[in-house]
Amino acid sequence: MITGIIGFDFPARTRLVFGVNAIDRIGDCARELGRSNALLVTDQGIVKAGHVQRATDSLKKSNIAVTLYDRVHENPTTDDVDACLAVAKAANIDLIIGMGGGSSMDTAKGCNFLLTNGGAMKDYWGVGKATKPMLPLIAVPTTAGTGSECQSFALIADVKTHAKMACGDPKAAPAISILDPTLTLTQPRHVTADTGIDALAHALETAVTTKRNEFSIVYSREAFKLILANLPRVLNDPNDIEARGHMQLGAAFAGLAIESSMLGAAHSAANPLTAHFNLIHGRAVGLMMPHVIRFNRADPGAARAYEDLARAAHLADNGHGATAAIETLLHRVESLLNEAGIPRSARECGADDAIVPQLAQEAAGQWTANFNPRRIAADDFEALYRSALTARA
């Protein structure tokens, strides 16, 4: 028997269309899916940037009717999905397009669940609970961060309980994702930074989870290399289209890794910070990431995975031992967090010692905590948060 090989079963669900001005192909892509009536789900900022017009022009050129839903909010709730659903039902659509950041794609996926399978979002909390076919989805990310364009999950908050529900089903994965780096040129610097750090965290976490496998590891490493090399470039030169293209690929590759390997404690710890202090997700997960790496490196398998990442990204060579390689990786990650302007202390975000026990209990209840390489409980999260309270850049 061969040991040290972790098997996987990953069907290719999403066709990736990548390149400068790839958005101009969206009409052809919709036509290839055999569809004629699309709902385009996005937000007002994407409309004002002119991206929706580019997509609409291409769709109409291919004789695809377009209904626009442009009221997406960040961190979408069940109310947001219901509002989108009402527009979709009235338009009798046969195709959904999610254009924007992760919130647009999550809203589009949530709408797809309810339009095709009925019920409420809570009915799909978990994996594989849609019993009927779903409409094809075209995902068009305008950021390089969430990787939602390569995932079958929608993250929707219950408007009453504020619980974030991860609703996943293979049928919810985009049929086609269009990666066009020109669409990311209009991002403000802080959006580039926050989404880029989110993608970096995806690469770091997917590399070490208990569900990592030979497939996900390849994409985690490639994503890490691309993001580490190109995020500083786009922060320093927002018009560097090559670097922006590589960031989009890095985010997409990390999304593919998530689909196969899931995430870990950094995301579990980030969600309560977002809920209580309205901290942007990328900032929250970036703030917690170094503390989680230090926690996880006590696990031998995770330590080897971090060491492999450091060597793959040429942060360490054969002259470095495992401990030195991981320290070098940590130093590089923390330097990039500083360059991106990510808060390093949880106190900067409004947290204090009194709320730590509540944050820890909520973090321990997050789904992604189950996949962390080192077993983690509420008291461990308390220690992580207290470390984050006293951290400095």
KEKE-3310 file (N, C-alpha, C; in steps of 0.2 Angstrom, whole numbers, plus 5000, padded with zeros to 4 digits):
npx = (5004:5003:5008:5005:4998:4984:4968:4956:4940:4935:4924:4924:4916:4914:4917:4931:4933:4945:4954:4960:4947:4938:4925:4917:4913:4902:4890:4890:4894:4882:4873:4878:4875:4862:4852:4840:4835:4840:4844:4853:4863:4868:4877:4875:4887:4894:4886:4888:4901:4902:4903:4892:4885:4894:4892:4879:4878:4885:4877:4864:4868:4869:4856:4851:4839:4839:4836:4838:4844:4850:4852:4860:4868:4882:4887:4875:4858:4844:4833:4838:4840:4827:4821:4828:4823:4810:4811:4816:4806:4796:4801:4802:4814:4828:4841:4855:4865:4879:4887:4900:4907:4909:4897:4887:4888:4884:4871:4865:4866:4859:4846:4844:4843:4830:4822:4821:4820:4811:4804:4814:4829:4835:4832:4842:4853:4868:4874:4870:4856:4847:4834:4829:4833:4844:4845:4857:4871:4881:4896:4904:4917:4922:4931:4946:4946:4936:4934:4922:4917:4921:4915:4902:4894:4883:4884:4874:4866:4855:4841:4835:4841:4854:4863:4876:4873:4879:4876:4876:4878:4881:4874:4873:4885:4894:4890:4898:4912:4918:4933:4940:4952:4951:4940:4943:4950:4943:4942:4943:4958:4957:4948:4954:4965:4958:4951:4961:4969:4959:4959:4972:4972:4963:4971:4981:4974:4967:4977:4981:4970:4960:4953:4961:4969:4977:4973:4968:4979:4988:4981:4980:4994:4998:4989:4994:5007:5004:4997:5005:5015:5009:5000:5006:5011:4999:4994:5003:5003:4989:4985:4992:4989:4993:4997:4985:4977:4984:4981:4967:4967:4974:4964:4954:4959:4962:4948:4944:4952:4946:4933:4936:4943:4939:4939:4947:4951:4954:4944:4933:4936:4935:4922:4913:4919:4916:4902:4900:4907:4906:4916:4925:4926:4938:4948:4945:4948:4961:4967:4966:4974:4988:4989:4982:4990:5001:4996:4992:5004:5009:5003:5009:5007:5001:5012:5021:5014:5014:5027:5030:5023:5030:5042:5038:5034:5047:5051:5059:5073:5083:5092:5086:5078:5063:5057:5063:5058:5044:5044:5049:5039:5028:5033:5033:5019:5014:5021:5015:5001:5003:5007:4995:4987:4979:4971:4980:4978:4965:4959:4959:4948:4937:4935:4936:4943:4931:4922:4927:4925:4912:4914:4923:4915:4905:4914:4919:4907:4906:4906:4917:4927:4927:4936:4949:4966:4972:4964:4951:4944:4932:4940:4952:4950:4948:4960:4967:4960:4963:4977:4976:4971:4982:4991:5003:5008)
npy = (4994:5011:5025:5041:5047:5057:5054:5060:5066:5074:5082:5091:5105:5119:5129:5139:5155:5165:5180:5196:5207:5197:5198:5202:5191:5186:5185:5176:5165:5163:5160:5148:5140:5138:5147:5161:5171:5181:5184:5197:5199:5210:5225:5242:5249:5242:5244:5258:5258:5254:5241:5233:5237:5234:5220:5218:5224:5214:5203:5206:5207:5194:5191:5189:5191:5203:5205:5216:5215:5225:5228:5222:5219:5220:5206:5197:5194:5184:5192:5199:5189:5185:5197:5197:5186:5188:5197:5189:5179:5186:5189:5177:5170:5160:5159:5164:5177:5181:5195:5204:5206:5193:5194:5197:5185:5176:5180:5178:5164:5160:5165:5156:5143:5145:5149:5138:5127:5130:5134:5140:5149:5143:5129:5124:5124:5118:5103:5098:5098:5102:5096:5096:5101:5115:5132:5136:5145:5160:5166:5181:5188:5203:5207:5201:5189:5181:5169:5163:5161:5149:5140:5129:5134:5145:5159:5165:5176:5173:5184:5186:5178:5181:5171:5164:5156:5142:5137:5123:5115:5103:5107:5120:5126:5138:5137:5142:5153:5169:5177:5192:5203:5216:5221:5222:5234:5245:5245:5252:5255:5250:5240:5231:5227:5221:5211:5204:5199:5191:5181:5177:5171:5161:5152:5149:5143:5132:5124:5117:5110:5097:5091:5092:5087:5078:5085:5098:5103:5106:5117:5126:5129:5135:5146:5152:5156:5164:5175:5180:5185:5194:5203:5213:5220:5225:5233:5243:5248:5251:5249:5239:5227:5214:5209:5210:5201:5189:5189:5187:5174:5168:5169:5162:5149:5147:5146:5135:5126:5127:5122:5108:5106:5114:5126:5134:5138:5151:5158:5154:5161:5174:5177:5180:5192:5200:5200:5206:5218:5224:5222:5221:5207:5202:5209:5205:5191:5192:5198:5188:5178:5176:5172:5160:5152:5151:5144:5132:5126:5118:5106:5092:5088:5100:5109:5103:5106:5120:5122:5117:5126:5137:5134:5131:5144:5150:5155:5149:5139:5123:5125:5130:5124:5116:5124:5137:5139:5140:5151:5161:5161:5166:5179:5185:5184:5192:5204:5207:5209:5221:5229:5229:5236:5230:5229:5225:5223:5217:5226:5238:5236:5237:5227:5220:5214:5209:5204:5193:5180:5177:5179:5168:5157:5158:5157:5144:5137:5138:5132:5129:5127:5114:5108:5112:5109:5106:5101:5112:5121:5131:5137:5137:5146:5158:5160:5163:5175:5184:5185:5191:5203:5210:5211:5218:5228)
npz = (5000:4996:5005:5013:5003:4999:4994:4982:4976:4964:4954:4939:4938:4934:4921:4916:4910:4905:4904:4897:4894:4894:4898:4887:4881:4887:4881:4871:4879:4887:4876:4872:4883:4880:4883:4885:4893:4905:4922:4929:4943:4954:4961:4965:4964:4955:4943:4942:4939:4926:4922:4921:4910:4900:4900:4898:4885:4878:4880:4875:4861:4858:4858:4871:4883:4896:4913:4927:4943:4955:4968:4978:4994:5005:5013:5012:5017:5022:5018:5008:4998:4996:4991:4978:4973:4971:4960:4950:4949:4943:4931:4924:4921:4913:4916:4927:4932:4941:4946:4952:4969:4981:4988:4978:4970:4980:4983:4971:4970:4981:4977:4966:4972:4979:4969:4961:4969:4979:4996:5010:5014:5025:5023:5015:5022:5025:5015:4999:4999:4989:4979:4967:4949:4946:4939:4926:4931:4928:4934:4937:4943:4951:4959:4967:4977:4985:4979:4976:4964:4960:4968:4976:4986:4995:5005:5017:5028:5041:5043:5055:5066:5064:5061:5050:5036:5028:5013:5002:4987:4974:4962:4963:4959:4949:4931:4922:4924:4922:4921:4921:4921:4919:4924:4938:4939:4943:4957:4973:4983:4996:4994:4985:4994:5005:4999:4993:5004:5009:5000:5001:5014:5011:5003:5013:5023:5016:5013:5025:5031:5038:5028:5017:5001:4988:4976:4981:4987:4977:4971:4982:4984:4972:4972:4983:4980:4968:4974:4984:4977:4969:4975:4982:4970:4964:4974:4974:4961:4954:4941:4935:4925:4922:4935:4941:4934:4938:4951:4951:4946:4956:4967:4961:4960:4974:4978:4971:4979:4991:4989:4988:5000:5011:5025:5039:5056:5056:5048:5056:5067:5062:5058:5070:5073:5062:5063:5076:5076:5064:5055:5040:5031:5025:5032:5045:5044:5040:5051:5061:5056:5058:5071:5071:5063:5071:5081:5075:5070:5079:5077:5069:5055:5050:5052:5043:5031:5031:5030:5017:5009:5011:5005:4992:4988:4987:4999:5008:5008:5005:5015:5026:5040:5046:5056:5054:5041:5043:5051:5043:5033:5041:5045:5032:5028:5039:5036:5023:5027:5035:5024:5017:5025:5035:5051:5065:5079:5089:5097:5090:5082:5090:5099:5116:5132:5139:5130:5124:5129:5124:5110:5108:5111:5100:5089:5091:5087:5074:5057:5050:5059:5062:5053:5055:5057:5069:5083:5090:5102:5112:5123:5117:5107:5114:5119:5107:5103:5114:5112:5100:5104:5110:5101:5090:5076)
capx = (5000:5006:5006:5006:4994:4977:4964:4951:4935:4933:4921:4925:4909:4914:4921:4934:4935:4950:4958:4958:4941:4934:4918:4914:4911:4897:4884:4892:4893:4875:4870:4881:4871:4855:4847:4838:4832:4845:4844:4859:4862:4874:4876:4875:4894:4896:4883:4891:4908:4901:4903:4885:4883:4898:4889:4872:4879:4887:4871:4859:4871:4868:4849:4849:4835:4842:4833:4843:4843:4856:4852:4864:4871:4887:4885:4868:4854:4838:4829:4841:4838:4819:4820:4831:4819:4804:4812:4817:4800:4792:4804:4802:4821:4831:4848:4856:4872:4881:4892:4903:4911:4906:4890:4883:4887:4880:4864:4863:4866:4853:4840:4844:4840:4823:4818:4821:4818:4806:4806:4818:4836:4837:4831:4847:4859:4872:4876:4866:4849:4842:4832:4827:4838:4844:4846:4864:4874:4887:4899:4908:4920:4925:4936:4951:4946:4932:4934:4915:4916:4923:4912:4895:4891:4881:4884:4868:4864:4848:4840:4832:4846:4861:4868:4878:4871:4883:4871:4880:4875:4885:4870:4873:4891:4893:4892:4904:4915:4922:4938:4942:4956:4950:4934:4945:4954:4940:4942:4947:4964:4956:4944:4959:4968:4954:4949:4967:4970:4955:4962:4978:4970:4960:4977:4984:4969:4966:4984:4982:4964:4959:4951:4966:4970:4982:4970:4967:4986:4991:4978:4982:5001:4998:4986:4998:5012:5002:4994:5010:5019:5006:4996:5010:5011:4993:4993:5008:5002:4983:4984:4996:4984:4996:4996:4978:4975:4987:4977:4961:4968:4975:4958:4950:4963:4960:4941:4944:4954:4940:4928:4938:4947:4936:4943:4948:4950:4954:4938:4929:4937:4934:4915:4911:4922:4912:4895:4899:4910:4905:4923:4926:4928:4945:4952:4944:4952:4968:4969:4967:4978:4995:4988:4980:4996:5005:4992:4991:5010:5010:5001:5015:5005:5000:5018:5024:5011:5016:5034:5029:5021:5036:5047:5035:5035:5054:5053:5064:5077:5085:5096:5081:5074:5056:5055:5065:5054:5038:5045:5049:5032:5024:5035:5031:5012:5013:5023:5009:4996:5004:5007:4988:4983:4975:4972:4984:4976:4958:4956:4958:4941:4932:4935:4940:4943:4925:4918:4931:4921:4906:4917:4925:4909:4903:4919:4919:4901:4907:4906:4924:4931:4928:4941:4955:4971:4973:4957:4951:4938:4931:4945:4958:4948:4949:4968:4968:4957:4967:4983:4975:4970:4988:4996:5006:5011)
capy = (5000:5017:5029:5048:5050:5058:5053:5065:5064:5081:5083:5098:5108:5125:5131:5145:5159:5170:5184:5203:5209:5191:5199:5203:5184:5183:5184:5169:5159:5162:5156:5141:5136:5137:5151:5167:5176:5181:5189:5199:5201:5214:5230:5249:5251:5239:5247:5264:5257:5253:5234:5230:5239:5230:5213:5219:5224:5207:5198:5208:5206:5187:5190:5187:5197:5204:5208:5218:5216:5229:5230:5217:5222:5216:5201:5196:5191:5181:5197:5201:5184:5186:5203:5195:5180:5192:5200:5183:5176:5191:5190:5171:5169:5154:5159:5169:5179:5185:5199:5208:5202:5187:5195:5196:5178:5172:5182:5174:5157:5159:5165:5150:5138:5146:5149:5131:5121:5132:5134:5146:5147:5138:5123:5122:5125:5111:5101:5093:5098:5104:5089:5098:5104:5122:5135:5138:5151:5162:5170:5186:5192:5210:5207:5195:5188:5176:5162:5161:5159:5142:5136:5128:5137:5152:5161:5169:5177:5173:5191:5186:5176:5183:5166:5164:5149:5140:5132:5121:5109:5103:5110:5128:5129:5141:5133:5146:5159:5173:5180:5197:5207:5223:5222:5224:5240:5251:5244:5256:5252:5246:5234:5227:5225:5217:5205:5200:5196:5185:5176:5174:5167:5154:5148:5147:5138:5126:5120:5113:5108:5090:5088:5093:5081:5080:5090:5104:5105:5109:5124:5130:5131:5139:5152:5156:5159:5170:5180:5183:5189:5199:5208:5220:5224:5229:5238:5248:5250:5248:5248:5233:5222:5207:5207:5209:5194:5184:5189:5184:5167:5165:5169:5157:5143:5146:5144:5128:5122:5127:5117:5102:5105:5118:5131:5132:5142:5159:5160:5153:5167:5180:5178:5184:5199:5204:5201:5211:5225:5226:5222:5218:5200:5201:5212:5200:5185:5193:5200:5182:5172:5174:5169:5153:5149:5149:5138:5126:5123:5113:5100:5090:5088:5107:5111:5101:5109:5127:5122:5116:5132:5142:5132:5132:5151:5152:5159:5145:5134:5117:5127:5131:5119:5117:5130:5143:5140:5143:5158:5165:5162:5170:5185:5187:5185:5198:5210:5209:5212:5228:5233:5230:5241:5226:5230:5220:5222:5217:5232:5243:5235:5238:5222:5221:5208:5207:5201:5188:5173:5177:5178:5162:5152:5159:5155:5137:5134:5139:5125:5128:5125:5107:5106:5115:5103:5105:5102:5118:5122:5138:5140:5139:5153:5163:5162:5167:5182:5188:5186:5197:5210:5213:5211:5224:5228)
capz = (5000:4996:5011:5012:4997:5001:4988:4981:4971:4962:4947:4936:4938:4932:4915:4918:4904:4908:4899:4896:4890:4893:4899:4880:4878:4891:4877:4868:4884:4888:4871:4872:4888:4877:4887:4882:4897:4910:4928:4931:4950:4955:4966:4962:4962:4948:4938:4941:4936:4919:4920:4919:4903:4895:4900:4895:4878:4875:4881:4870:4855:4857:4859:4877:4886:4903:4919:4931:4950:4957:4975:4982:4999:5007:5018:5011:5022:5019:5015:5001:4993:4995:4986:4972:4971:4968:4953:4946:4947:4939:4924:4920:4918:4913:4917:4932:4931:4947:4944:4958:4974:4984:4990:4972:4968:4985:4982:4965:4971:4985:4973:4962:4977:4981:4963:4958:4974:4984:5003:5013:5014:5030:5021:5012:5026:5024:5009:4995:5001:4984:4976:4960:4945:4947:4933:4926:4934:4926:4939:4935:4949:4949:4964:4967:4984:4988:4976:4976:4957:4959:4973:4976:4992:4996:5012:5018:5035:5043:5046:5062:5071:5061:5059:5043:5034:5022:5009:4997:4983:4967:4957:4964:4957:4942:4925:4919:4927:4918:4924:4917:4926:4918:4929:4944:4939:4946:4964:4978:4985:5002:4992:4983:4999:5009:4995:4992:5010:5010:4995:5004:5019:5008:5001:5019:5027:5013:5013:5031:5034:5039:5022:5011:4998:4982:4972:4984:4989:4971:4970:4988:4983:4967:4974:4988:4976:4964:4978:4988:4972:4965:4979:4983:4964:4963:4979:4973:4955:4953:4934:4933:4923:4923:4942:4943:4931:4942:4957:4949:4945:4963:4970:4958:4962:4981:4978:4969:4984:4996:4987:4990:5007:5016:5028:5046:5062:5055:5046:5062:5072:5059:5058:5075:5073:5057:5066:5082:5075:5057:5052:5034:5031:5023:5038:5051:5044:5040:5058:5065:5052:5061:5077:5070:5060:5077:5085:5071:5069:5084:5073:5064:5048:5048:5051:5036:5025:5031:5027:5010:5006:5011:5000:4985:4986:4988:5005:5011:5003:5008:5020:5031:5044:5046:5061:5051:5035:5045:5054:5037:5031:5046:5044:5025:5029:5043:5032:5018:5031:5036:5018:5015:5030:5039:5058:5068:5085:5089:5100:5085:5079:5095:5104:5123:5136:5141:5125:5122:5130:5119:5103:5108:5110:5093:5084:5091:5084:5067:5054:5047:5065:5062:5048:5057:5057:5076:5087:5093:5106:5114:5127:5112:5103:5119:5119:5101:5103:5119:5108:5095:5108:5112:5095:5087:5069)
cpx = (5004:5004:5008:5003:4987:4973:4959:4946:4932:4930:4922:4918:4909:4919:4924:4936:4939:4953:4956:4952:4937:4926:4914:4912:4905:4891:4884:4891:4886:4871:4872:4877:4864:4850:4846:4836:4836:4843:4851:4859:4869:4873:4877:4882:4896:4893:4886:4898:4908:4901:4897:4883:4887:4894:4883:4873:4880:4881:4866:4862:4870:4861:4847:4845:4839:4837:4838:4841:4850:4856:4855:4868:4877:4885:4878:4864:4848:4834:4832:4839:4831:4818:4822:4826:4813:4805:4813:4811:4796:4795:4804:4809:4823:4839:4850:4864:4873:4887:4894:4907:4907:4899:4885:4882:4884:4873:4861:4862:4860:4847:4839:4841:4833:4819:4816:4818:4813:4809:4810:4825:4839:4836:4837:4854:4862:4874:4871:4859:4844:4840:4830:4833:4838:4846:4854:4866:4880:4890:4904:4911:4923:4930:4941:4951:4942:4932:4927:4913:4917:4920:4905:4891:4889:4881:4879:4867:4857:4846:4838:4837:4853:4866:4870:4877:4875:4879:4875:4877:4879:4881:4871:4880:4890:4894:4898:4906:4919:4927:4941:4946:4954:4944:4937:4949:4950:4939:4946:4953:4962:4952:4949:4963:4964:4952:4955:4969:4966:4957:4968:4977:4967:4966:4980:4980:4968:4972:4984:4976:4964:4957:4955:4968:4975:4979:4970:4974:4989:4988:4980:4989:5001:4995:4990:5004:5010:5000:5000:5015:5016:5001:5000:5011:5005:4991:4998:5006:4995:4981:4988:4991:4986:4995:4989:4975:4978:4983:4970:4962:4970:4969:4954:4953:4961:4953:4941:4947:4949:4935:4930:4941:4943:4941:4944:4947:4950:4948:4933:4929:4935:4926:4912:4913:4918:4905:4895:4902:4910:4912:4923:4929:4936:4950:4951:4948:4959:4971:4970:4972:4984:4994:4986:4986:5000:5002:4993:4998:5012:5008:5007:5013:5004:5007:5022:5021:5013:5023:5034:5027:5026:5041:5044:5035:5042:5055:5058:5067:5079:5090:5092:5078:5067:5054:5057:5060:5047:5038:5045:5043:5028:5026:5033:5023:5011:5015:5018:5003:4997:5004:5000:4984:4978:4976:4976:4982:4968:4955:4955:4951:4936:4931:4939:4939:4936:4921:4921:4928:4916:4909:4920:4920:4906:4908:4919:4913:4901:4909:4914:4929:4932:4933:4948:4960:4972:4966:4957:4944:4938:4937:4951:4956:4949:4956:4969:4966:4961:4974:4982:4974:4977:4993:4997:5008:5018)
cpy = (5006:5022:5036:5051:5051:5058:5059:5063:5071:5082:5090:5101:5115:5126:5138:5148:5164:5174:5192:5204:5202:5192:5200:5196:5182:5181:5177:5163:5158:5158:5149:5137:5135:5141:5158:5172:5176:5186:5191:5202:5204:5220:5237:5251:5248:5242:5254:5264:5255:5245:5231:5231:5235:5223:5213:5220:5218:5203:5200:5207:5199:5186:5187:5192:5197:5208:5210:5218:5219:5231:5225:5221:5217:5212:5200:5192:5187:5186:5199:5196:5184:5191:5201:5190:5183:5194:5194:5180:5180:5190:5183:5169:5161:5153:5165:5170:5183:5189:5204:5204:5196:5188:5195:5189:5174:5174:5178:5167:5156:5160:5159:5144:5139:5146:5142:5126:5123:5133:5141:5144:5142:5131:5120:5123:5118:5110:5097:5093:5100:5097:5090:5101:5112:5125:5136:5145:5153:5167:5175:5190:5198:5211:5201:5193:5181:5169:5159:5158:5152:5137:5135:5130:5144:5153:5166:5170:5177:5180:5191:5183:5178:5178:5166:5157:5147:5135:5130:5115:5109:5107:5118:5131:5132:5136:5136:5152:5163:5178:5185:5202:5215:5226:5224:5231:5246:5250:5249:5252:5247:5239:5229:5224:5220:5210:5201:5196:5190:5180:5172:5169:5160:5150:5145:5141:5131:5121:5115:5109:5100:5087:5089:5087:5083:5085:5097:5107:5109:5116:5128:5133:5136:5146:5156:5159:5165:5176:5184:5187:5195:5204:5214:5224:5228:5234:5244:5252:5247:5247:5242:5227:5215:5205:5206:5203:5189:5184:5186:5176:5164:5165:5163:5150:5142:5144:5137:5123:5122:5122:5110:5101:5109:5123:5129:5137:5149:5161:5159:5159:5174:5182:5182:5191:5203:5205:5206:5218:5227:5226:5218:5211:5199:5204:5207:5194:5186:5195:5193:5177:5171:5170:5161:5149:5146:5144:5132:5123:5118:5106:5098:5090:5095:5110:5110:5105:5117:5127:5121:5122:5137:5140:5132:5139:5154:5156:5156:5140:5128:5119:5129:5125:5121:5123:5136:5144:5143:5150:5163:5166:5167:5178:5188:5189:5192:5205:5212:5211:5219:5232:5234:5234:5237:5228:5224:5218:5222:5223:5238:5242:5236:5233:5223:5214:5205:5203:5195:5181:5172:5176:5171:5156:5152:5156:5147:5133:5135:5133:5124:5126:5117:5104:5109:5109:5101:5106:5108:5119:5130:5141:5141:5146:5159:5165:5165:5174:5186:5189:5192:5203:5213:5213:5218:5223:5227)
cpz = (5000:5001:5009:5006:4999:4995:4988:4976:4969:4955:4945:4934:4934:4926:4917:4911:4907:4903:4899:4892:4889:4894:4892:4877:4882:4887:4874:4873:4886:4883:4870:4877:4885:4881:4883:4886:4904:4916:4930:4938:4952:4960:4962:4960:4956:4942:4937:4937:4928:4917:4918:4912:4898:4895:4897:4887:4874:4875:4875:4863:4853:4858:4865:4881:4893:4907:4924:4938:4953:4964:4980:4988:5002:5013:5018:5016:5018:5016:5008:4996:4991:4990:4979:4969:4968:4961:4948:4944:4942:4931:4920:4917:4917:4914:4923:4931:4938:4946:4950:4962:4976:4986:4984:4970:4974:4984:4976:4966:4976:4982:4969:4966:4978:4974:4960:4962:4979:4991:5005:5013:5019:5028:5018:5016:5027:5017:5006:4997:4995:4980:4969:4956:4947:4940:4933:4928:4930:4931:4936:4941:4947:4955:4963:4974:4986:4985:4975:4969:4955:4964:4973:4982:4991:5003:5014:5025:5036:5046:5053:5067:5069:5060:5052:5041:5028:5018:5003:4993:4976:4962:4957:4961:4950:4936:4922:4923:4923:4922:4920:4921:4924:4922:4936:4945:4943:4954:4968:4981:4991:5000:4989:4988:5003:5005:4994:4998:5011:5006:4998:5010:5017:5006:5008:5022:5023:5012:5019:5034:5034:5032:5016:5008:4992:4977:4975:4985:4983:4970:4976:4986:4978:4968:4979:4984:4972:4968:4982:4983:4969:4969:4980:4976:4963:4968:4977:4966:4953:4946:4931:4931:4923:4930:4944:4940:4935:4949:4956:4949:4952:4967:4968:4961:4970:4982:4976:4975:4990:4995:4988:4997:5012:5019:5035:5051:5061:5053:5052:5066:5069:5059:5064:5075:5068:5060:5071:5080:5068:5053:5046:5034:5030:5029:5044:5050:5043:5047:5062:5062:5056:5067:5076:5067:5066:5081:5081:5070:5074:5082:5068:5057:5045:5047:5045:5030:5025:5028:5020:5006:5006:5006:4993:4983:4987:4994:5009:5006:5008:5014:5026:5034:5044:5050:5057:5045:5038:5048:5048:5034:5035:5045:5037:5025:5033:5039:5027:5022:5033:5030:5016:5020:5034:5047:5061:5076:5085:5093:5095:5082:5084:5100:5111:5126:5138:5136:5122:5123:5125:5112:5103:5107:5103:5088:5085:5088:5077:5063:5052:5053:5065:5057:5050:5059:5065:5079:5091:5096:5109:5118:5122:5109:5108:5119:5113:5101:5108:5115:5103:5098:5109:5107:5093:5080:5069)
residu = (MET:ILE:THR:GLY:ILE:ILE:GLY:PHE:ASP:PHE:PRO:ALA:ARG:THR:ARG:LEU:VAL:PHE:GLY:VAL:ASN:ALA:ILE:ASP:ARG:ILE:GLY:ASP:CYS:ALA:ARG:GLU:LEU:GLY:ARG:SER:ASN:ALA:LEU:LEU:VAL:THR:ASP:GLN:GLY:ILE:VAL:LYS:ALA:GLY:HIS:VAL:GLN:ARG:ALA:THR:ASP:SER:LEU:LYS:LYS:SER:ASN:ILE:ALA:VAL:THR:LEU:TYR:ASP:ARG:VAL:HIS:GLU:ASN:PRO:THR:THR:ASP:ASP:VAL:ASP:ALA:CYS:LEU:ALA:VAL:ALA:LYS:ALA:ALA:ASN:ILE:ASP:LEU:ILE:ILE:GLY:MET:GLY:GLY:GLY:SER:SER:MET:ASP:THR:ALA:LYS:GLY:CYS:ASN:PHE:LEU:LEU:THR:ASN:GLY:GLY:ALA:MET:LYS:ASP:TYR:TRP:GLY:VAL:GLY:LYS:ALA:THR:LYS:PRO:MET:LEU:PRO:LEU:ILE:ALA:VAL:PRO:THR:THR:ALA:GLY:THR:GLY:SER:GLU:CYS:GLN:SER:PHE:ALA:LEU:ILE:ALA:ASP:VAL:LYS:THR:HIS:ALA:LYS:MET:ALA:CYS:GLY:ASP:PRO:LYS:ALA:ALA:PRO:ALA:ILE:SER:ILE:LEU:ASP:PRO:THR:LEU:THR:LEU:THR:GLN:PRO:ARG:HIS:VAL:THR:ALA:ASP:THR:GLY:ILE:ASP:ALA:LEU:ALA:HIS:ALA:LEU:GLU:THR:ALA:VAL:THR:THR:LYS:ARG:ASN:GLU:PHE:SER:ILE:VAL:TYR:SER:ARG:GLU:ALA:PHE:LYS:LEU:ILE:LEU:ALA:ASN:LEU:PRO:ARG:VAL:LEU:ASN:ASP:PRO:ASN:ASP:ILE:GLU:ALA:ARG:GLY:HIS:MET:GLN:LEU:GLY:ALA:ALA:PHE:ALA:GLY:LEU:ALA:ILE:GLU:SER:SER:MET:LEU:GLY:ALA:ALA:HIS:SER:ALA:ALA:ASN:PRO:LEU:THR:ALA:HIS:PHE:ASN:LEU:ILE:HIS:GLY:ARG:ALA:VAL:GLY:LEU:MET:MET:PRO:HIS:VAL:ILE:ARG:PHE:ASN:ARG:ALA:ASP:PRO:GLY:ALA:ALA:ARG:ALA:TYR:GLU:ASP:LEU:ALA:ARG:ALA:ALA:HIS:LEU:ALA:ASP:ASN:GLY:HIS:GLY:ALA:THR:ALA:ALA:ILE:GLU:THR:LEU:LEU:HIS:ARG:VAL:GLU:SER:LEU:LEU:ASN:GLU:ALA:GLY:ILE:PRO:ARG:SER:ALA:ARG:GLU:CYS:GLY:ALA:ASP:ASP:ALA:ILE:VAL:PRO:GLN:LEU:ALA:GLN:GLU:ALA:ALA:GLY:GLN:TRP:THR:ALA:ASN:PHE:ASN:PRO:ARG:ARG:ILE:ALA:ALA:ASP:ASP:PHE:GLU:ALA:LEU:TYR:ARG:SER:ALA:LEU:THR:ALA:ARG:ALA)
# end
